[in-house]
């Protein structure tokens, strides 16, 4: 169930990303670049995390970024759904960066899931996971 929700986050972010670019797409590019940086930071944090506390902190920061950009993500996904498969030419570099960050994000999901399952008694980690899942549902 968690894996499905994480995939939904990535798909929503992909839709958002497809609506981002430079110049006339400056607003969209800002959102996409912010999400790309957030995914990269989250991936690095999870890769180096060896305690539930470190995972909780990384998850909290990432969830906060998702919450901040949720309205723009929804708008971009609705307004530019066709860009997922056919983005404007000036968005290709931004797309590539986003897709690379998305791949890194996906690569840490098993570690995140395992850490949450191995630490069911860690209230802070479970709360962070629940909040993350709640935000993902809103996507």
Protein Blocks (a to p, Z undefined) as FASTA:
>chain_A
ZZmmmmmmmmmmmmmmmmgcehjlmmmmmmmmmmmmmmmmmmmmmmmpcbfklmmmmmmm
mmmmmmmmmmmmmmmmmmmmmmmmmccfklmmmmmmmmmmmmmmmmmmmmmmmmmmmmmm
lmklmmmmmmmmmmmmmZZ
